[in-house]
Amino acid sequence: MEAVIHKLETGLFSKLEELLEWGGVKKDIIFLVLSGLAVLASLFGFQPLPFDIAWLAIILCGLPIIIEAIIGLVTEFDIKADVLVSLALIAAVATGEVFAAAEVAFIMQIGALLEDITVAKARAGIEKLVNLTPQEARLLTSSGIQLVKAETVQVGDILRVLPGETIPVDGEIIAGETSINQAVLTGESLPVDKTVGDMVSSGTVNQFGSFDMRAVKVGEDRSIQRMIRLVQSADAGKAKIVGLADRWATWVVVIALLSAIGTWAVTGEILRAVTILVVFCPCALVLATPTAIMAAIGNATKHCFLVREGDALERLANVKTITFDKTGTLTFGAPKVVAVEKIDSPVGCTENAIYRLAASLESLSEHPLGKAIVKSYKE
């Protein structure tokens, strides 16, 4: 019987969590805007409805907080700041302080929204990696070339990769030569020349020249899949400082409840006890940490630094030495002709003439160095 009840409760809470997550960040923003307008209208005495319009903020922003607090308490006995917030909301409503409850719900929802946006930015990098995963491969068979799904490729299969295509699996080149753009895996800004016997990795891009390769690592063993798993395994949500704030919030909940109960017992006035709960409500404690992380990640993004997780910002504070690797990290990573010198050339053949001939020979080349010669000559 207990197992049946537990299963029903789990199913109910799962449905409630799905309902709360419905609509994502867009829904939260809409609810927050409507709640903000309702709080302002109530503050200035504008009441177009037969009841206090602040109830709109309580329903849209406060009710999700209460539901999440109940789910956390029942399923994990997790006492965090939202428990005290829920108690403050319920107590304020019970004593008729509707505006105070709406204000608390609105402020807490701002913090929750900032945290959701931070997590969404971190997960966006994972989605980009997933999009880099090749979907198809050209399988060489006795009857010719056959397009197959990349995940169906087996070890030992012979594949052909054409110019501009993403390499579907890890393998060894058995015929042909080319240059591979490996920036997605190694950060190397310049393509790397590859020929027979060299290894190539999935997710990298074939710049020019088709080649045949033998599959060595397929499926979940592919380089790009390992990278995706590595990123997904990282905690892209809360930083350690946010967890620390939640742990302190547990003590705040206990102290606030004891203080409210003591005040009620001594004075006999429930309104004073509710006031303590509302004042103790750790809005600043919960709001400050995700706001700071959000601002730091946003500022870093403006300067072309992509931060995968909030915890990285905390660890960065302890860094004493930074070592930069790979051309392109601190430079543009694009080759450019800076000087032309002739060595034992025919009389009358100037550096400019040699430069012009070299640019002519490379005019149809797809090699990065050839392109650099042509581009520099034109400039």
C-alpha positions in Angstrom: 0.0 0.0 0.0 2.8 2.4 0.9 4.6 1.6 -2.4 1.4 2.5 -4.3 1.0 5.7 -2.4 4.6 6.6 -3.0 4.3 5.9 -6.7 1.2 8.1 -6.9 2.9 10.9 -5.1 6.0 10.6 -7.4 3.7 10.7 -10.5 1.8 13.7 -9.1 5.0 15.7 -8.3 6.4 14.8 -11.7 3.3 16.2 -13.4 3.5 19.4 -11.3 7.2 19.9 -12.2 6.4 19.5 -15.9 3.6 22.0 -15.5 5.9 24.5 -13.8 8.6 24.1 -16.5 6.0 24.5 -19.3 6.8 27.6 -21.4 10.3 27.9 -20.2 12.0 31.3 -19.7 9.5 33.1 -22.1 6.6 32.2 -19.8 8.5 33.3 -16.7 9.3 36.7 -18.3 5.6 37.2 -19.3 4.4 36.2 -15.8 7.1 38.6 -14.3 6.0 41.5 -16.4 2.3 41.0 -15.6 3.1 40.6 -11.9 5.2 43.8 -11.9 2.4 45.7 -13.4 -0.1 44.3 -10.9 2.2 45.3 -8.0 2.6 48.8 -9.3 -1.2 49.1 -9.9 -1.9 47.9 -6.3 0.7 50.3 -4.9 -0.9 53.4 -6.6 -4.4 52.3 -5.8 -5.5 51.3 -9.3 -8.0 48.5 -8.9 -9.8 47.7 -12.2 -10.8 44.3 -10.8 -13.4 43.5 -8.0 -10.5 42.2 -5.9 -7.0 43.5 -5.1 -5.0 43.2 -8.4 -1.9 42.2 -6.3 -3.5 38.7 -6.2 -2.3 38.4 -9.9 1.3 38.6 -8.7 0.7 36.1 -5.9 -0.9 33.6 -8.3 1.6 34.0 -11.2 4.8 34.3 -9.1 4.0 33.1 -5.6 2.1 29.9 -6.4 5.0 28.3 -8.3 7.4 29.1 -5.4 5.0 27.4 -2.9 4.6 24.3 -5.1 8.3 23.9 -5.6 8.9 24.3 -1.8 6.3 21.6 -1.1 7.9 19.2 -3.7 11.4 19.8 -2.3 10.2 19.2 1.3 8.2 16.0 0.5 10.5 14.4 -2.0 14.0 15.3 -0.6 13.2 17.1 2.7 15.1 20.0 1.2 14.8 23.1 3.4 15.9 26.1 1.4 15.0 29.8 1.1 11.9 29.0 -0.9 10.4 27.3 2.2 10.6 30.5 4.3 9.4 32.5 1.3 6.4 30.2 1.0 5.7 30.5 4.8 5.9 34.3 4.5 3.6 34.4 1.5 1.0 32.2 3.2 1.1 34.0 6.5 0.9 37.4 4.8 -2.1 36.4 2.7 -3.8 34.8 5.8 -3.5 38.1 7.7 -4.7 40.2 4.8 -1.3 41.7 3.8 -1.9 40.9 0.1 0.4 43.6 -1.2 3.3 42.4 1.0 2.9 38.9 -0.3 2.8 40.1 -3.9 5.9 42.1 -3.5 7.9 39.2 -2.0 6.7 36.8 -4.7 7.7 39.3 -7.4 11.2 39.9 -6.0 11.8 36.2 -5.6 10.7 35.5 -9.2 13.3 38.0 -10.5 16.0 35.9 -8.8 14.6 32.6 -10.2 14.4 34.1 -13.7 18.1 35.3 -13.6 19.2 31.8 -12.5 17.2 30.2 -15.3 18.7 32.5 -17.9 22.2 31.7 -16.6 21.6 27.9 -16.9 20.1 28.4 -20.4 23.2 30.3 -21.6 25.4 27.5 -20.3 23.3 24.8 -22.0 23.4 26.7 -25.3 27.1 25.7 -25.7 26.1 22.0 -25.4 23.4 22.4 -28.1 26.0 23.9 -30.4 28.2 20.9 -29.9 25.3 18.5 -30.6 24.7 20.4 -33.9 28.3 19.7 -34.9 27.7 16.0 -34.8 27.7 14.6 -38.3 24.4 12.9 -39.3 25.5 11.0 -42.4 28.5 9.2 -43.8 29.6 8.1 -47.3 30.2 4.3 -47.0 32.3 2.7 -49.7 30.8 -0.7 -50.7 31.4 -3.1 -53.5 28.4 -1.6 -55.3 29.6 2.0 -54.9 29.1 4.8 -52.5 26.1 4.6 -50.1 24.8 7.3 -47.7 24.3 5.9 -44.3 23.6 7.3 -40.8 26.8 8.2 -39.0 25.8 6.2 -35.9 25.5 3.0 -38.0 29.1 3.1 -39.1 31.1 0.1 -37.8 34.8 -0.2 -37.0 36.8 -1.1 -40.2 34.3 0.5 -42.6 35.8 2.5 -45.4 34.3 6.0 -45.8 34.8 8.8 -48.3 34.9 12.4 -47.1 34.4 15.2 -49.7 35.6 18.8 -49.5 33.6 20.9 -47.0 32.1 17.9 -45.2 32.4 17.2 -41.5 34.2 14.0 -40.7 31.6 11.5 -39.3 33.8 9.2 -37.2 37.4 8.9 -35.9 39.6 7.1 -38.4 42.8 6.7 -40.4 43.3 8.2 -43.9 44.1 5.4 -46.4 43.9 7.4 -49.7 44.2 11.1 -50.6 45.4 14.1 -48.8 43.8 17.3 -47.5 43.8 20.0 -44.8 41.5 19.5 -41.7 40.0 22.4 -39.7 40.4 21.0 -36.1 39.4 24.2 -34.3 36.3 22.6 -32.7 38.5 20.1 -30.9 41.9 21.6 -30.4 41.4 25.3 -30.8 44.0 25.4 -33.6 43.0 28.3 -35.9 44.9 27.1 -39.0 43.9 23.9 -40.8 46.3 20.9 -40.4 47.6 19.0 -43.4 46.8 15.3 -43.4 47.8 12.5 -45.7 47.9 8.7 -45.8 48.4 7.2 -42.4 47.3 10.3 -40.4 44.4 10.1 -38.0 41.4 12.3 -38.3 38.7 13.1 -35.7 34.9 13.3 -35.9 33.4 16.8 -35.8 36.4 18.3 -37.7 35.9 19.7 -41.2 37.6 18.7 -44.4 38.8 21.9 -46.1 39.6 20.6 -49.6 40.5 17.4 -51.4 38.5 14.3 -50.9 40.0 11.3 -49.1 39.1 7.8 -48.0 39.4 6.7 -44.4 39.1 3.6 -42.3 36.8 3.9 -39.3 38.6 3.4 -36.0 36.3 4.8 -33.3 32.5 4.9 -33.9 29.3 5.6 -32.0 29.8 7.0 -28.5 33.5 6.6 -28.8 33.9 9.3 -31.3 35.8 12.4 -30.3 32.9 14.8 -30.7 30.6 12.5 -28.6 33.2 12.4 -25.8 33.4 16.1 -25.8 29.6 16.5 -25.6 29.5 14.0 -22.6 32.3 16.0 -20.9 30.4 19.2 -21.2 27.1 17.6 -20.2 28.7 16.0 -17.1 29.7 19.5 -15.8 27.3 21.2 -13.4 26.1 24.0 -15.7 23.6 25.2 -13.0 24.5 26.7 -9.7 27.9 27.7 -8.6 29.2 26.6 -5.3 28.5 30.0 -3.8 24.8 29.6 -4.7 24.7 26.3 -2.9 26.4 27.9 0.1 23.7 30.6 0.1 21.1 27.8 0.1 22.7 26.1 3.1 22.7 29.4 5.0 19.1 29.8 4.0 18.3 26.6 5.9 19.5 28.2 9.2 17.7 31.4 8.3 14.4 29.4 8.0 14.9 27.8 11.4 15.8 31.1 13.1 12.9 33.0 11.5 10.4 30.3 12.5 11.6 30.3 16.1 11.6 34.1 16.2 8.1 34.3 14.8 6.7 31.7 17.1 8.4 33.3 20.1 7.1 36.8 19.2 3.5 35.4 18.8 3.8 33.6 22.1 5.1 36.7 24.0 2.9 39.4 22.3 -0.1 37.3 21.3 -0.2 39.3 18.0 -0.1 37.2 14.8 0.6 40.3 12.7 4.0 40.8 14.4 4.9 37.2 13.8 4.0 37.5 10.1 6.1 40.7 10.0 9.1 38.8 11.2 8.6 36.1 8.6 8.4 38.7 5.8 11.4 40.7 7.1 13.4 37.5 7.5 12.6 36.5 3.9 16.1 36.1 2.4 15.4 37.9 -0.9 18.8 39.5 -0.9 20.6 36.3 0.0 18.8 34.3 -2.8 18.8 37.1 -5.4 22.4 38.4 -5.0 24.3 35.3 -6.0 22.6 34.4 -9.4 22.5 38.1 -10.2 26.3 38.5 -9.7 27.0 35.3 -11.8 24.6 36.4 -14.5 26.3 39.8 -14.7 29.8 38.3 -14.8 28.9 35.8 -17.5 27.2 38.5 -19.6 30.2 40.8 -19.3 32.6 38.0 -20.2 30.6 37.1 -23.3 30.8 40.7 -24.5 34.6 40.3 -24.5 34.4 37.0 -26.4 35.0 34.8 -23.3 32.5 31.9 -23.1 31.9 30.7 -19.5 30.5 27.2 -19.3 29.6 27.2 -15.6 29.3 29.7 -12.8 31.7 27.7 -10.7 34.5 28.5 -13.2 34.2 32.2 -12.2 34.9 31.3 -8.6 37.9 29.2 -9.4 39.2 32.0 -11.6 39.6 34.2 -8.6 42.3 31.9 -7.3 44.3 31.8 -10.6 47.8 33.2 -10.3 49.3 32.3 -13.7 47.6 31.9 -17.1 49.3 30.0 -20.0 48.0 30.6 -23.5 48.4 27.9 -26.2 47.6 27.7 -29.9 48.0 30.5 -32.5 44.7 32.4 -32.6 44.2 32.7 -28.9 46.0 36.0 -28.6 46.4 36.6 -32.4 44.1 36.5 -35.4 45.5 33.1 -36.5 45.4 34.1 -40.2 48.7 33.9 -42.1 49.8 37.0 -44.0 52.8 37.8 -46.2 55.0 40.4 -44.5 58.1 40.2 -46.8 59.3 38.8 -50.1 62.9 37.8 -50.6 64.6 36.3 -53.7 67.4 33.8 -53.4 69.6 33.1 -56.5 66.9 34.3 -59.0 67.6 35.2 -62.6 69.0 38.7 -63.2 66.1 41.2 -63.7 63.6 39.1 -61.8 62.5 41.4 -58.9 60.9 40.4 -55.6 57.6 41.9 -56.9 57.8 39.8 -60.1 58.3 36.6 -58.0 55.5 37.7 -55.7 53.2 38.1 -58.8 54.1 34.7 -60.2 53.5 33.0 -56.8 50.1 34.7 -56.5 49.2 33.6 -60.0 50.2 29.9 -59.3 48.1 30.0 -56.1 45.1 31.8 -57.5 43.0 28.7 -57.6 44.4 27.0 -54.5 42.3 26.2 -51.5 45.3 25.9 -49.1 45.4 28.5 -46.3 48.9 29.5 -47.2 48.0 29.8 -50.9 45.0 31.9 -50.0 47.1 34.1 -47.8 49.6 34.8 -50.7 46.8 35.7 -53.1 45.0 37.9 -50.6 48.1 39.7 -49.5 49.2 40.4 -53.1 45.8 41.9 -53.9 45.9 44.1 -50.9 
